[in-house]
Amino acid sequence: FSQATTAPPKKKPDPVTSETVVIWGLRLWQVVGIFALFVLSIIITLCCIFKCRIPRTRKEIEARYAQRQAAKNYADKLDTVPPLEELTDIPG
């Protein structure tokens, strides 16, 4: 059971809006924007490093498969080539 007092009511905290200063004098919308750009740049960087682009058509998928097979066959044939010193006679 509460007693009535003549003291002024406690002040409620200000509501958080997009213009609320959050950290280092930056507003909330600026902090969210910087964070979003940071996350987006990490995602783009990872996609570029690991080439994780999703092919869109069956033709692209088949072409990529054929390209990988050709590169594998070429690498296998390169392994069978003897070193240059064995192929040529060096005078002297």
Sequence and secondary structure as in RCSB ss.txt:
>XXXX:A:sequence
FSQATTAPPKKKPDPVTSETVVIWGLRLWQVVGIFALFVLSIIITLCCIFKCRIPRTRKEIEARYAQRQAAKNYA
DKLDTVPPLEELTDIPG
>XXXX:A:secstr
      S          TT EEETTEEHHHHHHHHHHHHHHHHHHHHHHHT     SHHHHHHHHHHHHHHHHHH
HHHHHS  HHHHS    
